[in-house]
Structure formats: structure tokens, C-alpha cells
Amino acid sequence: MTRAEIITRLRGFIEETFLYMRPDFELGDDDSLMGKGIVDSMGVMEVIAFIDEELGVTVADTDVTEQNLGTINAIANYVLARQQATQVA
């Protein structure tokens, strides 16, 4: 899966799940999901489930950080890195 595909699928999930009541909200790929009030702690769990079920990457407990899951770009980077690590192993 390419970076663009990951971002497209992730953005669609976030818009449908968290922004359905805010259709005019402009979400940038580097906007903080928690900082902008888009995702709360329960929402992070939903994002993790999406990453696992739809993108095929299991998120380790130690990887649940703002650096890995804080923005759309951060999540895409994390997913790509985990996919590449799995292919090498």
C-alpha cells in the first residue's frame, strides 16, 4: 500500500467517524488530531482498531504516542515503517 493510499483511507475514516458533524472542518495532514479536538482517548482506540483491521498493522502498546499517532502524516509514516519492518522480517 502506498503512502497516498494510506492517507486517503485514513482521512476517509477520520472524516466519517469523527468529523461527520463538522463537514466544513479543514483537516491538514499535519494537524494534531487530539490538539484540534478531533480525537479523544477513546477515539485513539478507534484509530488503532482501524489501523489494525483496515491497514493490517498491529500497533504495539509502546507505540501509542503522539509522535506515531498524532497526525495523519505521523500515522502514515508509522504504518509504512511497520509494513516495511514486517516485509524485511
N, C-alpha and C positions, 0 to 999 in steps of 0.2 A: 504494500500500500504506500502510495506516495505521500509526501508532506501535505500537498494540496488536498488530496482525498481525505486525509485525517482531519485537517482544518475544516473542510466542508461538512463532514459528518458531525464533528464536534460542535461546530457553530449551529447546525440544524438542531441538534439535541438540546443545546443550551437555550436557543430561541423558543423551541416548542415546550420545554419543560419549565424554564424559569422566567422567560420574557413574554409569554403569551398574553399577559395583561398589559404589556408595555410595548406595543408594536412599533412605536416611533423611537424606541431606545436605540442609540447608536453604540454598538459594542465594537471596540477596536481589538485587534488580536493581542495587544499588549496591555489592555485594561485589566486591572485587578478584579477578579470575579468576586472576591469577598469584600474588597475595599469599596467597590461600587454598589454593594448590597445586592448583588445578583444571586450569589450562592451563600448559604449559611452552613453551619456544621453538618446538618442533615443533608443539605444539597451536595456537599463534598462526597458523602457516601453514595449518593445517586450518580455523581460523575464517575466515581471509582467503579461502580457497578457497570456503567456504560462502557468504560474503558475495557473492562474485563470481558463483558458479553459481546460488545459490538466491534471492538478493535483487537480483541484477542490477546490483551496484555494484562497479566495479573499484577496489581500494584501491591508491593510489599508494604507492611506497616511502617517500616523505617523510611519509606519513600514518600509518605504523605506529608509533604512540606509545601510551603508557599512557592519555593523555588521550582518544584516539579509540577505542581497542580494549580498555581496561582493565576495563570492567564491561558488563553487559547494557545499562544505560541509556546509557552512552557510545557503544556500538556503534549503538544505535537512533538516537541523535542524529546520529552520523556518517552513517549510511545515509540518513536523512531529508534531511540537508543536501546530500549528494551527489546524491540523486534530484531535489531542488528545483533545484540548480545545473544539472543536465542538462536539465531541463524549460525553464529560462529560456534556456539557450544555444541 
